[in-house]
Amino acid sequence: MPGLGEAVTAPGQGRHQAVFEDLPGIVRALVADHTPDLPVFKGLVITGSDRMRLYLTAPDGSITYGADVIISHTGPGLLGGITAGYLENEYDQKPTDDPLCDVVVDLTRY
């Protein structure tokens, strides 16, 4: 039992805190060097303890992608995958009932 003045934390709260601390860097990486021929970052939603869905619009605005990623695995590989056209591979696109995107792409393996 915690003593007077000691914080009470829920189980797993430390893990969640680390995930949220990574988000500003992820967002900066997605928007810092945007060029007209790359997908445009629109936002994100946390979907699990270490998962999120990134929302990106095609450069011509024709489609909005929901890219499911593992937060702790984001880095140069994932960001390189987004800019290299992995979102545009029609075989990786799945239909969705998410009103914020037209298709979902599973990028949890990057």
VMD Tcl script that draws the C-alpha trace (Angstrom):
set ca {
  {0.00 0.00 0.00}
  {1.46 3.38 -0.96}
  {2.49 5.74 1.77}
  {1.36 9.31 2.18}
  {2.40 11.37 -0.84}
  {3.26 8.36 -3.02}
  {1.60 8.14 -6.40}
  {-0.70 5.26 -7.18}
  {-0.21 3.94 -10.71}
  {-2.33 1.51 -12.61}
  {-0.71 -1.70 -13.88}
  {0.93 -1.02 -17.25}
  {0.78 2.74 -16.86}
  {4.56 3.02 -17.30}
  {4.32 1.25 -20.66}
  {1.55 3.58 -21.81}
  {3.53 6.61 -20.68}
  {6.49 5.54 -22.81}
  {4.22 5.15 -25.85}
  {2.82 8.66 -25.43}
  {6.31 10.09 -25.02}
  {7.20 8.69 -28.50}
  {4.26 10.37 -30.29}
  {5.69 13.89 -30.74}
  {8.76 12.49 -32.49}
  {6.62 10.32 -34.75}
  {4.44 13.26 -35.74}
  {7.49 15.49 -36.36}
  {9.02 12.83 -38.61}
  {5.82 12.57 -40.65}
  {5.37 16.29 -41.22}
  {8.90 17.76 -41.08}
  {10.08 17.00 -44.60}
  {6.84 16.82 -46.54}
  {7.11 17.10 -50.30}
  {4.23 17.30 -52.79}
  {4.70 13.73 -54.08}
  {4.36 12.08 -50.63}
  {1.24 11.21 -48.61}
  {-0.02 14.01 -46.36}
  {-0.27 13.25 -42.63}
  {-3.76 14.06 -41.34}
  {-3.78 12.65 -37.81}
  {-3.69 9.54 -35.67}
  {-5.74 7.53 -33.22}
  {-4.35 5.32 -30.46}
  {-5.99 1.91 -30.98}
  {-4.22 -0.16 -28.32}
  {-1.50 -0.12 -25.71}
  {1.23 -0.04 -28.39}
  {-0.80 0.45 -31.56}
  {-2.12 3.39 -33.49}
  {-3.71 4.18 -36.82}
  {-2.07 6.92 -38.85}
  {-4.28 8.80 -41.29}
  {-2.59 9.90 -44.49}
  {-4.06 11.29 -47.68}
  {-2.69 10.46 -51.13}
  {-0.73 13.35 -52.65}
  {-3.54 14.01 -55.15}
  {-6.18 13.84 -52.38}
  {-8.00 10.94 -54.03}
  {-7.87 8.51 -51.09}
  {-7.29 8.56 -47.35}
  {-5.30 5.67 -45.91}
  {-5.50 4.32 -42.39}
  {-2.11 2.81 -41.63}
  {-2.07 0.50 -38.59}
  {1.33 0.57 -36.86}
  {3.00 -0.55 -33.66}
  {4.14 2.60 -31.87}
  {7.29 1.12 -30.34}
  {8.40 -0.06 -33.80}
  {8.09 3.28 -35.54}
  {11.30 4.60 -36.92}
  {13.15 4.97 -40.20}
  {11.85 1.66 -41.58}
  {8.21 2.53 -41.09}
  {8.59 6.10 -42.25}
  {10.57 4.89 -45.25}
  {7.79 2.40 -46.02}
  {5.17 5.12 -45.98}
  {7.18 7.31 -48.35}
  {8.20 4.40 -50.60}
  {4.67 3.55 -51.67}
  {3.62 0.73 -49.34}
  {0.32 2.50 -48.78}
  {-0.44 2.40 -52.50}
  {-0.07 -1.38 -52.88}
  {-3.64 -2.40 -53.65}
  {-3.00 -5.97 -52.41}
  {-2.24 -4.67 -48.91}
  {-5.31 -2.43 -48.77}
  {-8.33 -3.73 -46.88}
  {-11.87 -2.34 -46.87}
  {-12.84 -0.54 -43.67}
  {-15.82 0.75 -41.76}
  {-13.63 3.51 -40.28}
  {-15.32 6.77 -41.35}
  {-11.96 8.59 -41.33}
  {-10.32 6.57 -44.11}
  {-11.14 4.82 -47.36}
  {-8.85 1.79 -46.88}
  {-6.68 0.35 -44.10}
  {-3.12 -0.86 -44.63}
  {-1.49 -3.08 -42.01}
  {2.04 -1.75 -41.41}
  {2.50 -3.50 -38.06}
  {5.29 -5.66 -39.52}
  {7.58 -2.66 -40.17}
}
mol new
graphics top color blue
foreach p $ca { graphics top sphere $p radius 0.5 }
foreach p [lrange $ca 0 end-1] q [lrange $ca 1 end] { graphics top cylinder $p $q radius 0.2 }
display resetview
